[in-house]
Amino acid sequence: QVTLRESGPALVKPTQTLTLTCTFSGFSLNTTGMCVSWIRQPPGKALEWLAGIDWDGDKYYDTSLKTRLTVSKDTSKNQVVLTMTDMDPVDTATYFCARIIYGAGEAFDFWGQGTLVTVSS
Amino acid sequence: QSALTQPPSASGSPGQSVTISCTGTSSDVGGYKYVSWYQQHPGKAPKLMIYEVDKRPSGVPDRFSGSKSGSTASLTVSGLQTEDEADYYCGSYGGGNNFVFGTGTKVTVL
């Protein structure tokens, strides 16, 4: 079955760079149409789409955050990595990775459990 | 892109229906058929309930239905059950492989 799991630091200091890893199973990011996205949710607030990378290696970023975000994949390890530079307390959130299949409804059908990242000195 | 607009809250008694709206623009909801809805219980990951405006993934009860008119999509939960109490988010494809979510609606079962 399809599973995704996020991992990374629970606490980062302001101005530091955050690196999160999404390890998935049950599908291949080499398969046409497959994409893994990153989505975050500040405590008590709404979901916010951040970035995605697809089977072809194409990358997509939220316009307002694109200067701070980098997404990459390691297909052999079934991992997608998100880096976010210059972290600020407002970036405190639960970060989720989720799968989307282009051509199959363009919806996030499987999600990781999320990892809470707190930005504080 | 700006977040899609949802009412902050909605409520209904068990067995009743509740409808949640999701308003966007011609660049997202109004421009594509790719509107989805997610249910999120406290401390849990979102769960896909509706995709492509009105399609239900396997395992989602048919009490959940979706529709769209222009730049406004709607989710209706019929025959409310206590386990339906949760936060609900709409999502839309926004072109250029970008996505946008709604502001979220807390559904309370009275």
Boltz contact constraints between the chains, C-beta under 6 A:
constraints:
  - contact:
      token1: [A, 46]
      token2: [B, 103]
      max_distance: 6.0
  - contact:
      token1: [A, 46]
      token2: [B, 104]
      max_distance: 6.0
  - contact:
      token1: [A, 47]
      token2: [B, 89]
      max_distance: 6.0
  - contact:
      token1: [A, 47]
      token2: [B, 101]
      max_distance: 6.0
  - contact:
      token1: [A, 49]
      token2: [B, 99]
      max_distance: 6.0
  - contact:
      token1: [A, 60]
      token2: [B, 97]
      max_distance: 6.0
  - contact:
      token1: [A, 105]
      token2: [B, 51]
      max_distance: 6.0
  - contact:
      token1: [A, 105]
      token2: [B, 52]
      max_distance: 6.0
  - contact:
      token1: [A, 106]
      token2: [B, 34]
      max_distance: 6.0
  - contact:
      token1: [A, 106]
      token2: [B, 93]
      max_distance: 6.0
  - contact:
      token1: [A, 107]
      token2: [B, 36]
      max_distance: 6.0
  - contact:
      token1: [A, 107]
      token2: [B, 48]
      max_distance: 6.0
  - contact:
      token1: [A, 107]
      token2: [B, 51]
      max_distance: 6.0
  - contact:
      token1: [A, 109]
      token2: [B, 48]
      max_distance: 6.0
  - contact:
      token1: [A, 111]
      token2: [B, 45]
      max_distance: 6.0
  - contact:
      token1: [A, 111]
      token2: [B, 46]
      max_distance: 6.0
  - contact:
      token1: [A, 113]
      token2: [B, 45]
      max_distance: 6.0
  - contact:
      token1: [A, 114]
      token2: [B, 45]
      max_distance: 6.0
